[in-house]
Amino acid sequence: YNNNFLRIIGLGHDAIPCILHDLEKKPSLLIEALRAITRRDIEEDSTTSFQDVVNEWLEWGRAAGHI
């Protein structure tokens, strides 16, 4: 991880809405920051695409009131 990524994680739960808004615009590896901050993960199998994982995080964010 680079320093910027670690800074994002260091923001903790305050960063979650910003990360989710960014993911709405453009899927990215910021899902890894969500995993680190929330200590939760999305169930994946061999048919799960990257976009599926992003969509699951966005659904989680909406349900949790982050977006």
Backbone as JSON Lines, residues from 0, in Angstrom:
{"i":0,"aa":"Y","n":[0.83,-1.2,0.0],"ca":[0.0,0.0,0.0],"c":[0.87,1.25,0.0]}
{"i":1,"aa":"N","n":[0.42,2.26,-0.69],"ca":[1.19,3.5,-0.68],"c":[0.71,4.41,0.45]}
{"i":2,"aa":"N","n":[1.42,5.48,0.66],"ca":[1.12,6.39,1.78],"c":[-0.29,6.97,1.71]}
{"i":3,"aa":"N","n":[-0.76,7.33,0.51],"ca":[-2.1,7.9,0.39],"c":[-3.16,6.89,0.8]}
{"i":4,"aa":"F","n":[-2.97,5.65,0.42],"ca":[-3.91,4.61,0.79],"c":[-3.94,4.44,2.31]}
{"i":5,"aa":"L","n":[-2.79,4.45,2.93],"ca":[-2.72,4.33,4.38],"c":[-3.35,5.52,5.08]}
{"i":6,"aa":"R","n":[-3.21,6.69,4.5],"ca":[-3.86,7.88,5.08],"c":[-5.39,7.75,5.04]}
{"i":7,"aa":"I","n":[-5.89,7.22,3.93],"ca":[-7.34,7.01,3.81],"c":[-7.81,6.06,4.9]}
{"i":8,"aa":"I","n":[-7.11,4.96,5.06],"ca":[-7.47,3.99,6.1],"c":[-7.37,4.65,7.48]}
{"i":9,"aa":"G","n":[-6.37,5.49,7.66],"ca":[-6.19,6.17,8.93],"c":[-7.33,7.1,9.3]}
{"i":10,"aa":"L","n":[-8.09,7.55,8.32],"ca":[-9.25,8.4,8.59],"c":[-10.38,7.61,9.24]}
{"i":11,"aa":"G","n":[-10.31,6.31,9.1],"ca":[-11.32,5.45,9.73],"c":[-12.69,5.63,9.14]}
{"i":12,"aa":"H","n":[-13.69,5.47,9.98],"ca":[-15.09,5.49,9.53],"c":[-15.5,6.8,8.88]}
{"i":13,"aa":"D","n":[-14.81,7.89,9.18],"ca":[-15.12,9.17,8.54],"c":[-14.88,9.13,7.03]}
{"i":14,"aa":"A","n":[-14.03,8.23,6.58],"ca":[-13.7,8.13,5.16],"c":[-14.72,7.33,4.37]}
{"i":15,"aa":"I","n":[-15.55,6.55,5.04],"ca":[-16.46,5.64,4.35],"c":[-17.36,6.35,3.34]}
{"i":16,"aa":"P","n":[-18.08,7.43,3.7],"ca":[-18.94,8.08,2.7],"c":[-18.15,8.57,1.48]}
{"i":17,"aa":"C","n":[-16.99,9.12,1.69],"ca":[-16.18,9.61,0.57],"c":[-15.75,8.48,-0.34]}
{"i":18,"aa":"I","n":[-15.33,7.37,0.25],"ca":[-14.93,6.22,-0.54],"c":[-16.1,5.7,-1.36]}
{"i":19,"aa":"L","n":[-17.26,5.58,-0.73],"ca":[-18.43,5.08,-1.44],"c":[-18.86,6.01,-2.57]}
{"i":20,"aa":"H","n":[-18.82,7.3,-2.34],"ca":[-19.16,8.26,-3.4],"c":[-18.18,8.13,-4.55]}
{"i":21,"aa":"D","n":[-16.91,7.93,-4.24],"ca":[-15.91,7.75,-5.28],"c":[-16.19,6.46,-6.06]}
{"i":22,"aa":"L","n":[-16.57,5.4,-5.36],"ca":[-16.86,4.13,-6.04],"c":[-18.09,4.24,-6.94]}
{"i":23,"aa":"E","n":[-19.03,5.11,-6.58],"ca":[-20.2,5.32,-7.45],"c":[-19.78,5.89,-8.8]}
{"i":24,"aa":"K","n":[-18.78,6.75,-8.77],"ca":[-18.3,7.39,-9.99],"c":[-17.4,6.48,-10.81]}
{"i":25,"aa":"K","n":[-16.52,5.77,-10.1],"ca":[-15.52,4.95,-10.79],"c":[-15.07,3.83,-9.87]}
{"i":26,"aa":"P","n":[-15.38,2.59,-10.23],"ca":[-14.91,1.47,-9.41],"c":[-13.39,1.49,-9.29]}
{"i":27,"aa":"S","n":[-12.91,1.21,-8.1],"ca":[-11.47,1.24,-7.87],"c":[-11.1,0.3,-6.73]}
{"i":28,"aa":"L","n":[-9.83,0.2,-6.49],"ca":[-9.34,-0.65,-5.42],"c":[-9.56,-0.05,-4.04]}
{"i":29,"aa":"L","n":[-10.3,1.06,-3.97],"ca":[-10.66,1.61,-2.66],"c":[-11.54,0.65,-1.87]}
{"i":30,"aa":"I","n":[-12.06,-0.37,-2.54],"ca":[-12.79,-1.38,-1.78],"c":[-11.88,-2.02,-0.74]}
{"i":31,"aa":"E","n":[-10.59,-2.05,-1.02],"ca":[-9.65,-2.6,-0.04],"c":[-9.59,-1.72,1.21]}
{"i":32,"aa":"A","n":[-9.72,-0.42,1.03],"ca":[-9.76,0.49,2.18],"c":[-11.03,0.24,2.99]}
{"i":33,"aa":"L","n":[-12.15,0.01,2.3],"ca":[-13.39,-0.31,3.02],"c":[-13.24,-1.59,3.82]}
{"i":34,"aa":"R","n":[-12.6,-2.58,3.24],"ca":[-12.38,-3.84,3.97],"c":[-11.55,-3.59,5.22]}
{"i":35,"aa":"A","n":[-10.51,-2.77,5.08],"ca":[-9.63,-2.5,6.22],"c":[-10.34,-1.69,7.3]}
{"i":36,"aa":"I","n":[-11.1,-0.69,6.9],"ca":[-11.77,0.19,7.86],"c":[-12.91,-0.54,8.57]}
{"i":37,"aa":"T","n":[-13.73,-1.25,7.8],"ca":[-14.93,-1.87,8.37],"c":[-14.67,-3.26,8.93]}
{"i":38,"aa":"R","n":[-13.58,-3.85,8.55],"ca":[-13.24,-5.23,8.95],"c":[-14.34,-6.2,8.54]}
{"i":39,"aa":"R","n":[-14.94,-5.91,7.39],"ca":[-15.93,-6.82,6.82],"c":[-15.53,-7.09,5.38]}
{"i":40,"aa":"D","n":[-16.14,-8.09,4.82],"ca":[-15.82,-8.44,3.45],"c":[-17.1,-8.87,2.73]}
{"i":41,"aa":"I","n":[-17.01,-8.89,1.45],"ca":[-18.1,-9.32,0.6],"c":[-17.8,-10.76,0.18]}
{"i":42,"aa":"E","n":[-18.81,-11.61,0.28],"ca":[-18.61,-13.0,-0.15],"c":[-18.37,-13.04,-1.65]}
{"i":43,"aa":"E","n":[-17.34,-13.76,-2.02],"ca":[-17.0,-13.9,-3.43],"c":[-16.81,-15.37,-3.76]}
{"i":44,"aa":"D","n":[-17.05,-15.69,-5.02],"ca":[-16.69,-17.01,-5.52],"c":[-16.09,-16.83,-6.91]}
{"i":45,"aa":"S","n":[-15.9,-17.91,-7.61],"ca":[-15.21,-17.83,-8.89],"c":[-15.99,-17.07,-9.95]}
{"i":46,"aa":"T","n":[-17.27,-16.84,-9.73],"ca":[-18.07,-16.11,-10.72],"c":[-18.27,-14.64,-10.36]}
{"i":47,"aa":"T","n":[-17.77,-14.22,-9.21],"ca":[-17.94,-12.84,-8.75],"c":[-16.98,-11.92,-9.5]}
{"i":48,"aa":"S","n":[-17.52,-10.91,-10.14],"ca":[-16.67,-9.95,-10.84],"c":[-16.3,-8.8,-9.9]}
{"i":49,"aa":"F","n":[-15.31,-8.03,-10.32],"ca":[-14.91,-6.86,-9.55],"c":[-16.09,-5.91,-9.41]}
{"i":50,"aa":"Q","n":[-16.85,-5.72,-10.48],"ca":[-18.01,-4.82,-10.44],"c":[-19.07,-5.35,-9.47]}
{"i":51,"aa":"D","n":[-19.22,-6.68,-9.38],"ca":[-20.15,-7.26,-8.41],"c":[-19.75,-6.87,-6.99]}
{"i":52,"aa":"V","n":[-18.47,-6.93,-6.71],"ca":[-17.98,-6.58,-5.37],"c":[-18.23,-5.1,-5.09]}
{"i":53,"aa":"V","n":[-17.93,-4.26,-6.05],"ca":[-18.19,-2.81,-5.9],"c":[-19.67,-2.58,-5.65]}
{"i":54,"aa":"N","n":[-20.53,-3.24,-6.43],"ca":[-21.98,-3.07,-6.25],"c":[-22.44,-3.51,-4.87]}
{"i":55,"aa":"E","n":[-21.88,-4.6,-4.37],"ca":[-22.22,-5.06,-3.02],"c":[-21.82,-4.03,-1.97]}
{"i":56,"aa":"W","n":[-20.64,-3.43,-2.12],"ca":[-20.22,-2.39,-1.17],"c":[-21.14,-1.18,-1.25]}
{"i":57,"aa":"L","n":[-21.56,-0.82,-2.45],"ca":[-22.46,0.32,-2.59],"c":[-23.82,0.02,-1.95]}
{"i":58,"aa":"E","n":[-24.31,-1.2,-2.15],"ca":[-25.57,-1.58,-1.5],"c":[-25.42,-1.55,0.01]}
{"i":59,"aa":"W","n":[-24.31,-2.05,0.52],"ca":[-24.05,-2.02,1.95],"c":[-24.04,-0.56,2.45]}
{"i":60,"aa":"G","n":[-23.36,0.31,1.7],"ca":[-23.26,1.71,2.08],"c":[-24.62,2.4,2.13]}
{"i":61,"aa":"R","n":[-25.46,2.09,1.16],"ca":[-26.8,2.67,1.17],"c":[-27.61,2.15,2.36]}
{"i":62,"aa":"A","n":[-27.55,0.85,2.6],"ca":[-28.3,0.25,3.71],"c":[-27.83,0.77,5.06]}
{"i":63,"aa":"A","n":[-26.53,1.08,5.15],"ca":[-25.95,1.58,6.41],"c":[-26.08,3.09,6.55]}
{"i":64,"aa":"G","n":[-26.64,3.76,5.53],"ca":[-26.86,5.2,5.58],"c":[-25.62,6.03,5.3]}
{"i":65,"aa":"H","n":[-24.62,5.44,4.66],"ca":[-23.41,6.18,4.33],"c":[-23.54,6.97,3.04]}
{"i":66,"aa":"I","n":[-24.47,6.55,2.16],"ca":[-24.71,7.28,0.91],"c":[-26.19,7.35,0.65]}
